[in-house]
Amino acid sequence: MGMTALLTVTEIFAAVTQTVPKHSYRSSLDMWMVSIMFFVVAVIVEFIFSNHFVLQGKKEMALKLDRMSQIIYPIVFLFYNALYWPPVLYHYYDNSCDSNIP
């Protein structure tokens, strides 16, 4: 399921980058898509560690890792969004207000 999510995010990123104009610098969209890929890869890595613990007979450790991940991932994602969106929206609305001036 994690690989399907990663492939889906990669396909969305490829489709979106084909529809926006070409440029030589990193855009907010690029940063957003890369960060989303990072979160998906982090979930896949957590799944690998959890399965490794189960196979080693450390089921309690796997359950502890899963519980921690259920708390940490959403908090980190919300924190990332709290840091990412304000500058992006400020820049967007600041430029959109300037373009309306005759």
C-alpha positions as a Python dict, from the first residue, in 0.01 Angstrom:
ca = {
    (1, 'M'): (0, 0, 0),
    (2, 'G'): (288, 236, 77),
    (3, 'M'): (447, 175, -261),
    (4, 'T'): (114, 242, -430),
    (5, 'A'): (92, 573, -244),
    (6, 'L'): (448, 662, -346),
    (7, 'L'): (380, 578, -710),
    (8, 'T'): (58, 778, -700),
    (9, 'V'): (232, 1084, -553),
    (10, 'T'): (511, 1051, -811),
    (11, 'E'): (257, 1034, -1094),
    (12, 'I'): (70, 1336, -961),
    (13, 'F'): (399, 1526, -935),
    (14, 'A'): (488, 1434, -1295),
    (15, 'A'): (144, 1534, -1423),
    (16, 'V'): (145, 1866, -1239),
    (17, 'T'): (496, 1961, -1350),
    (18, 'Q'): (393, 1904, -1712),
    (19, 'T'): (104, 2148, -1681),
    (20, 'V'): (293, 2438, -1520),
    (21, 'P'): (535, 2656, -1716),
    (22, 'K'): (899, 2546, -1722),
    (23, 'H'): (1138, 2733, -1493),
    (24, 'S'): (1494, 2689, -1368),
    (25, 'Y'): (1429, 2743, -998),
    (26, 'R'): (1252, 2548, -725),
    (27, 'S'): (893, 2647, -673),
    (28, 'S'): (663, 2605, -376),
    (29, 'L'): (493, 2323, -564),
    (30, 'D'): (825, 2139, -601),
    (31, 'M'): (898, 2174, -231),
    (32, 'W'): (549, 2054, -140),
    (33, 'M'): (564, 1746, -361),
    (34, 'V'): (911, 1649, -239),
    (35, 'S'): (801, 1684, 122),
    (36, 'I'): (493, 1468, 59),
    (37, 'M'): (718, 1204, -97),
    (38, 'F'): (938, 1223, 212),
    (39, 'F'): (639, 1158, 438),
    (40, 'V'): (532, 858, 228),
    (41, 'V'): (886, 715, 231),
    (42, 'A'): (901, 768, 610),
    (43, 'V'): (582, 563, 649),
    (44, 'I'): (728, 285, 431),
    (45, 'V'): (1049, 283, 640),
    (46, 'E'): (845, 266, 961),
    (47, 'F'): (651, -28, 816),
    (48, 'I'): (977, -207, 733),
    (49, 'F'): (1110, -160, 1086),
    (50, 'S'): (782, -271, 1238),
    (51, 'N'): (777, -590, 1029),
    (52, 'H'): (1143, -655, 1116),
    (53, 'F'): (1058, -637, 1486),
    (54, 'V'): (767, -878, 1441),
    (55, 'L'): (987, -1125, 1253),
    (56, 'Q'): (1251, -1104, 1527),
    (57, 'G'): (987, -1191, 1787),
    (58, 'K'): (974, -839, 1933),
    (59, 'K'): (604, -781, 1882),
    (60, 'E'): (583, -539, 2177),
    (61, 'M'): (853, -323, 2018),
    (62, 'A'): (663, -326, 1687),
    (63, 'L'): (340, -222, 1860),
    (64, 'K'): (522, 54, 2047),
    (65, 'L'): (672, 182, 1721),
    (66, 'D'): (330, 176, 1555),
    (67, 'R'): (168, 366, 1842),
    (68, 'M'): (445, 627, 1841),
    (69, 'S'): (413, 667, 1464),
    (70, 'Q'): (37, 717, 1490),
    (71, 'I'): (106, 1017, 1713),
    (72, 'I'): (431, 1154, 1570),
    (73, 'Y'): (351, 1151, 1196),
    (74, 'P'): (32, 1361, 1218),
    (75, 'I'): (198, 1606, 1457),
    (76, 'V'): (501, 1646, 1229),
    (77, 'F'): (275, 1683, 925),
    (78, 'L'): (64, 1950, 1096),
    (79, 'F'): (379, 2129, 1211),
    (80, 'Y'): (517, 2118, 856),
    (81, 'N'): (192, 2263, 721),
    (82, 'A'): (194, 2535, 986),
    (83, 'L'): (541, 2638, 868),
    (84, 'Y'): (487, 2586, 494),
    (85, 'W'): (154, 2750, 416),
    (86, 'P'): (176, 3097, 579),
    (87, 'P'): (473, 3216, 366),
    (88, 'V'): (328, 3059, 52),
    (89, 'L'): (-13, 3219, 101),
    (90, 'Y'): (139, 3552, 204),
    (91, 'H'): (346, 3559, -115),
    (92, 'Y'): (46, 3452, -324),
    (93, 'Y'): (-190, 3715, -185),
    (94, 'D'): (79, 3984, -180),
    (95, 'N'): (144, 3930, -554),
    (96, 'S'): (-225, 3901, -642),
    (97, 'C'): (-302, 4235, -473),
    (98, 'D'): (-20, 4407, -659),
    (99, 'S'): (-142, 4283, -995),
    (100, 'N'): (-482, 4451, -948),
    (101, 'I'): (-328, 4798, -918),
    (102, 'P'): (-362, 4989, -1248),
}
